[in-house]
């Protein structure tokens, strides 16, 4: 929902545009990989409502294997995204029916370990831990997009090869206002590479006791919705291609920046040629 300016408390503002678009952390990253030619499988669930049917139709347009469970008597995950036209910033109001929660007994090992990388969002922590253990036993890499700190999260971090949270997560995890200290604290609990996404798609990575930053690209932001998800999708693509970490993060910033120029998450997935043209000047 785009508005001319973010509404003040106890006020009214007329919307400029209202769109129904598909999104989701893992769904968007998976769609990115599928459009870039990788064999991709998405596993998730929806409610037996109109929104669930929309999500099913929307995901079926992507060239990937979609395993979507329908949970009877539940409502689908919904996010209302208020976009400030002046700045391109967005505020997300969301809800997820507890009935959609995956129990570890409801996930199927054979559908998870048929690949090179397992990408998780940790919405269902216990099931995510279970899936990550299966993936590690099968020799797969585990990548995690996480934005909430809850009891047991350290058990999941211990299984992750590539952790890509935002600054809000690392600060809350370490109970600090300093994202740098938070990044260092998270790294102590994750054996893999830790990359933090910061505002405007600035990325920072903890590497051998030091923090290295990768600055954002200068773009005119329409809306930042989906930029972080495409950052993850580009990282997964680069990982499969065998790129260096520097190449991965430059392409991640480029893909995320281009996503900010369009409305929607999956609707904002750029062509590879667009990303390549943006990052060429920075590549070593």
N, C-alpha and C positions, 0 to 999 in steps of 0.2 A: 504494500500500500504506500504509494508515493505521496508525500505532502509537501507544500511549499516551504515549510519550516517545522521543526519539531514542536509539538504543542506544549504549551505551558500547563501547569496544574490547574484543574478546574476551568478548562477552556474548551472551545470547539475549533476545529480546523477542517476545511473542506479538502477532501482528497483530490489529487490530480489524476491518479491512475490506480486501478486495481487489477491485479493479474493473479491467476492461479498457475503456479509453476512447480515442477518437481525439483526437489533438493535432497538434503540428507548428506551427512558427512561421508560415509562409506559409499553410498549410492552414487554420489557425484564423482568421487575419486575413481570408482570402478568404471563409471561411464567414460571418463576421460581415458583410462587405459584401453578400454574396448575400442573407442574411436581412433586411438593411435595404433591399433592393430594387434594388441595383445590378447591372448586367450584369457578371458575373464569370467569369473563366476561371482554373482552377488547373492548373498543369503540374508533374508530378513523376514519381517512379518508385518501385516497390516490388519486392521479391523474389518468386520463385515459391513462396512458402510460405504457411502458414495465416495468418500475420500480415498478409501482403500481401493476401490475399483479404479479411480483415477490414477492412483499410484501404480497399479498393476498395468494399466494401458500405457502409461508414460514410460515405465521401465522396459516394457516389451519392445519399444522402438529402438532400444540400444542393441548393438550386436554382441550381446553377452548372454551367458547362461543365467537365467533368473530363477532362483528357488525362493519363492515368496509364499510363506504360510499365511493362511487366513485364520484369525482367532475369532471364533464365534462369540457374539455377545459383547464385543469390545469396539472401541472407537480408535481410529487410526491416529498416529502421531501427527500433530498439527503445529505449525509455526506461523504466527502472524508477524510479518516483518514490516516495520514502519521505516520508510526511507526518507531522509531529509534531503530534498533536492539541492539545497544550497551547498551542502558539504559532501553528500554521497554517503554519509555515515548511516548506520542502521541500528535499530533497536529491535530485539527479537523477543516476542512473547510466545511461549511454547507450552505444550502439555503432552504428556505421554501416559496413556492408560496403563495402570499397573498390570492389567491382564496381558499386555504385550510382552511382558518380561519372559526371556528365555531361561528355563531351568537347564542345568547342565545335562539332565536326562533327555532333553528335547533336541539337542544338537547331534548331528550324525557325523561320525568321524570320517567316513568315506567321502563325504561331500566337501570336507575341509582340507584334506591333505593331498588333493590332486593338483598340486601346483608348486610354484617356487616361493611365493610370498603370501602370507596371511596378513590382511590389513583389518584392524579392529578399531571400534570406537568406544568400547568399555561401557556402553549404556547398561549392559547386564554384566556386572563385574564377575560374578562367579562363573558364568558360562564362558566369558572371555578368557579367564584363567585356564579353564578346562580346555578350550580350543587351542590356546597358545601352547599348552603342554603337548597336545597331540601334534601340533605343527613342528615343534622342536624335535620331538621323537622321530618325525618323518624327515628331518633334515631341512625343513623349510626355514626361511627367515620370517620374523614377526615384526610388523610395523604397527605403531599405535598412534592414533589421533585421540587425545583425551583432554577434557576440559573441566572435569569435576574431581575433587578430592573426597574420598570416602573410605571408611574402614576396609582394610584388605587390599588397598591399591598398591602397596609396596610388593605384594606377592605377584601382581601382574607385571610391574615394572621390572622385576627380576628375570622375566622371561622374554624381554623385548630386545630386539637387535637394533631397531631404529625408532626412537621415541621423538615425536614431533608435537609437543604441546604449545600453548600460547603463554604469554607472560603472566596472565591471570592465574593459570594453573601452577606454575613454578613458584610464584609468590605465595599463593595459598598453601601449597605443599610445605614450604619452608617457614611459613608464618613470618614473612618479611615483606617490606615494601621495596626491597632492592632485587630486581629481577636477576641481576648478575649472581648475587648470593643464592637466589632460588635455583638458578640453573646449575650451579655447583652442587647444591644440596641434592637435587634430583639425580644428578650424575652419579652420586655415591650409591644410589639404590638401583641403578640401571647399568647392566654390564655392556650395553650396546652404545651406539652413537646417539647423543642427545642434541637435538636442534630445536631452538625455540623461535616461534614466529612472533614478531612484534608488530605494532601498528604500522599501517601503510606497507605491509609486506617486507619489512626489514627482517632478515633472518640472522640468527646468531648460533654458532655451534661451539660446543665445549670439546676441545681437542687437546689431549696430552697436557692437561692442566692450564690451558689458556682458552680465552674466548675470542673467536674470530667472527666479525660481522660482515654481512653481505648486504649492502645498501639497496634500497628499493629503486625502481625505475620511475621516472617522472611521467605521470599520466594525469589526465583529467578524470576524476572519479565520478562515475554515475551512481554506483552503489557497490559496496564492498562485500555484499552477500555472495558466498560461494568461493571467494578468493582463497581462503585458507584450505578449503576442500580441494581446489584445483592445485594448490601448492603440493598437497599430499599426492594427488594423482600424478603430477609431473615427476615427483620424487620416485614414486614406484616405477614409472616408465623408465627413468634414467637408471634406476637400480638394475632393472632387468636387462638394460642395454649394456651394462658394465661400465657406465661413465664414472669418472672420478667424482669425488664429493664436491669439488669446486664447480664442475660442469653441472651436476645435479642441482645445486642451489642457485646458480645463475638462471637456469631454465625454470626452476620453481618460481623464483621472483618474477620472471618474465611472464609465465603463464598466469600467475596470480594477479599481476598488474593488468594484463589484458582482460581478465575476468571482470575487473572493476569498471570497465568501459561499457558493460552491457547489463541489462536487467536480467536477473535470474541466475541460478546456480548452474545447472546443466546447460541452460540456454547460453551461458557465457563461455563455454568451452571453446578455446581458440584453435585455429588450424596450426599444425606444426610449423608451417612456413612463416606464420605471423610471429610465433615465439622465436624462431631462429633469427628472423630479421631484427628483432628487438635485442637479442642477447649477443649477437655476433661481435659487436664492438668491444665487449667486455671479456670475451673468452680469451684465455692465454694462448 
